[in-house]
Amino acid sequence: MARTVAWHNGEKEWSPFSDAEMQGRQDRLRAAMAEQDIDACLFTSYHNIAYYSGWLYCNFGRKYGFVVTPDKATSISAGIDGGQPWRRTYGDNITYTDWRKDNYFEAVRQLTPRIQRLGIEFDHVSLDIERQLSGALPGVELVDISQKTMWLRTIKSAEEHALIREGARICDLGGAACAEAVAAGVPEHEVAIASTNAMTREIANSFPFVELMDTWTWFQSGINTDGAHNPVTNKKIESGDILSLNCFPMIFGYYTALERTLFCDHASDAHLDLWEKNCAVHRRGLELIRPGTRCMDIAAELNEMYRAWDLLQYRSFGYGHSFGVLCHYYGREAGVELREDIDTVLQPGMVVSMEPMIMLPEGLPGAGGYREHDILIVTEDGAENITGFPFGPEKNIIGGGK
């Protein structure tokens, strides 16, 4: 039986990115490879394969890859995927069969003949895969390309900005559907379903042909708001509950987000005080995002606001991060995080969030998690906020008891 085959079934599918956009990404990668004397790259991560090929794989216990050489780019997929990887890849595709357990590495060998240095992602390749690669390519030096590609992805193109703007618009629709579904006695999961369905339908209506996958909503109430990534449960909303809305449409591998604090019917004075203070931090953070500013300096100034109110000990994570090809189950650009230990300087073209959060434990006045989240595109002289959904007590106390 053949170890690899070419399953070029159908024609290339529509993509939101032009050939010039995709070719430019690969050309910049090849320039980086030449600087490091790398003969070929083997990408294995969701984010780099999606960024450089336009195809987002489904792992399900199999291995996938995207090989870039000076003159060719080829995705590696399993037979179970049929011709879909070929249709979505900007470049060629090779399919490995299941007839032998090492057929994936046979595909890698076929695509990388006579090379001496292979770029791989040290932050993604497991020890087991590294061992198998070394066995399949004896004498080939494995070189880390993950950090370089991360920095290449941090500056978004105009076409990426356009897609991210669409994602932010769809976030706002998901937020509106969420707010409409909130009422005392309604379970969290019902609110999340309403939001996710609204976003999925809008994605389907907004693009000529798109894979509808991975859009989701986290909606939390009461004690469940203490973590930003807490899953949806069947807990029922109670009147006076603090609520956390989190809308995440996924479009061609690009994640966007809307996150808001809300209350059902009414909020106590203690809750209102903390909410207003967190909103003040959010407003100041939005003002600080501009080109030439260091990520760590934004964090330091906002820390001082919390410290003045004796709330810094309740801050649970950094103030924001880069946006682009990312998701809750694959990587993001860790070099652009608004934290005290990141000295990256913001540049035009970057896309970042502002998302301050504090969490007061049960038993304290105003207990719960407070978080607001907007997405901004860094411009030549400032930043464009592309999130439209309102924040704060004036708009987000929902119900007849307001």
ZILIN-V528422 format. One record per helix or strand. SS is the DSSP state (H for helix, E for strand). FROM is the first residue (numbers start at 1). TO is the last residue. Records with the same first field share a line. If there is no record, write none. Layout:
# ZILIN-V528422
SS: FROM-TO  FROM-TO
This chain:
# ZILIN-V528422
E: 4-5  40-43  65-69  73-78  92-96  117-120  141-144  187-187  216-221  236-236  242-248  250-251  254-255  258-264  294-294  315-315  321-322  325-325  327-327  330-330  337-337  345-345  351-354  357-360  368-371  373-378  383-385  397-398
H: 19-35  46-53  79-81  84-88  103-111  127-136  146-154  158-181  188-206  222-226  269-288  295-308  312-314  393-396
